[in-house]
Amino acid sequence: MSPRVPPPTSLSTGSKLTVAALLVAAVSFAVQMAAGVTDTPTIPPGLVALLAAAALVAFLPGRSTPVAGPVAGLFNLVAFTVVSAADRLLDPDPASGFIATWFMLAALVTATVSGTFTTLHNYRTRPSATR
């Protein structure tokens, strides 16, 4: 019988990067809303998804928890495409909305990639529970 491995006491670097990227994306989303470049409902599902995913990755232990980053990231990237928001990447007016759009896009890609690699890394390096 092998000894039990204690749960990690702090977030891995990949999980920290995923949480940071999700939070940057959420702030960028809010800046776009404040700049008036988005037509979102009162409670925007994209923003809720980003904040919920960041909370899950930050506070819920588990090897598969970082997969919340790619789920929220891809959800928002698909929504970005579906609502035809790509024009915001080329229109610098207002500047705050333009900059926030670029930050959000970079953060969503970062959250998607880092969350995917962190989850894969967790499954390859941590032993599974024995019976």
N, C-alpha and C positions, 0 to 999 in steps of 0.2 A: 504494500500500500504506500503510495507516494504522499509526501506531506502536502497539506493544503496550501495553496498560494493565497496570501491575503489580498483583498481588493486594493487597487491603487488608491493612494491617498490624495493624489493630485492629478490634474489633467495632463495628458501627453502633449507634446509640442504640436502634433497634428490636430488634436482636439482644440487646443488654444487657438491655433490659426483658423480653424473652422468657425469657432465662436466669434472671433474678431471679425472675420469676413462677413458673417451673418449680421453682426451689429453694424458694421460699416454700410452694408446694403440697406439695413432698416433705416439708419439715419439719412442716407441718400434718398430713400423713398420718401421720407418725411419732408426733406428739403424740396423735392420735386412737387410735393403736394402744396407746400407753403408758397412756392414760386408760381403755382397755378398752371403748371404744364400738364398735369394729369387730371383725368376726369374719373375720380374714384368714388366709391360709395362712402358713406359716413364711417363705417368700419371696414377698411380695405383688407380683403382676404390675403393679398400678397404681403402686406406689412405684418398681419397676424401670423402668417406662416413663418416669416423670417424670425420674429421674436420668439415664437413657440419652439422653433427648431434650435435657436441659440440657447434657450432655457433647458431643453432636453439634453443637448450635448454637454452643457456646463454642469448640470445638477443630477443627471440620471446616470448611474454607473452601468457599464455593460460594454461588451465588445462591439456590438452592432449599433450603439447609440449614435456615433458620428455619421451614420447614414442619413440622419435627419437633415444634415447640411445639404447633401446632393438632392434630396427630395424637395426641400424648400427652394434651393437654387434653380433646379430644373423647372419647378412650378412657375417661378417668377420669370425665367427666361422664355418659357413657352407663352406666358401671359404677355410679356413684352412684345413678342412677335405677333401674337393674335390681335392685340389692340393697335397694331401698326405704330408702335412708339419709336421705331428706328429713325424717324425723321428728327427726333430730339437729339440724335447723335451728331447731326450736321447743322442744326439751327442754334446759333449762339445767343438767341434772345429768348428769355432772359439768361444772363450768364450763370446765375445760381442753378437754374434748372439744367442747363447744358453741362456744367461741371458735375452736378449730382448724378446725372444720367451716366456719364462716363465712369464715375466712382462706383455707382451701383452695378454697372455691367461688369467691371473688373472684379468687384467683390463677389458677385454671383458666380462667376467662373472660378474664382479662388475657392469659395465655399464648396462648390461642386467637386473640384479636383481634390482638394485637401480632405474633404469628408470621405470621398471614395478611397483614396490611398490610405487614410488612417484606419478605416474599417478593414480593409484588406490586410494591413499590417497587424492589426489586433488579432485577426483570426490566424495569421501565420506564426505569431510569436508567443501568444499566451496559451498555456495548456488548457484543455477543456476539463471540466469537472469529472472526477472519477466516481464510479458508483460505490 
